[in-house]
Amino acid sequence: VDAKTVKLLVEKGVNVNAADVKGYTALHLAVTEKRLEIVRELIKSGADVNAEEYGNKCIPLHLACMVGEKEIVEELVKAGGEIEQADKFGMIAMDYAKNSKEIAEVLKKET
């Protein structure tokens, strides 16, 4: 799937915030797959940047920090990703960014 396909699906009425049985939305999956253009298209189409998956209550920003994608972190923060939102373990985005100076800097700029 590419960004054009996502745009077409949204135009046809697909719910960008629909979740699978584990609570993962298309945005969660695009983040974990490191698909920047799809992340941008989903955000533009109204994806909830603070949607929690059901198990650990991770939001897309937590996942972006885990996979180490600075540009995706920037997009999520710009779109309103909650930097201080904690998951089930009490961890916030900065906790997941501890292995990346670049991502930590992005998060620090926004706090």
JOWOUR-V26560 format. One record per backbone hydrogen bond with DSSP energy under -1.0 kcal/mol. CO is the residue of the C=O (numbers start at 0). NH is the residue of the N-H. If there is no record, write none. Layout:
CO & NH
CO & NH
//
This chain:
1 & 5
2 & 6
3 & 7
4 & 8
5 & 9
6 & 10
7 & 11
8 & 13
9 & 12
14 & 17
19 & 22
21 & 53
23 & 19
24 & 28
25 & 29
26 & 30
27 & 31
28 & 32
29 & 34
30 & 33
33 & 35
34 & 38
35 & 39
36 & 40
37 & 41
38 & 42
39 & 43
40 & 44
41 & 46
42 & 45
47 & 50
55 & 87
57 & 52
58 & 62
59 & 63
60 & 64
61 & 65
62 & 66
63 & 68
68 & 72
69 & 73
70 & 74
71 & 75
72 & 76
73 & 77
74 & 78
75 & 80
76 & 79
86 & 89
90 & 86
91 & 95
92 & 96
96 & 99
99 & 103
100 & 104
101 & 105
102 & 106
103 & 107
104 & 108
//
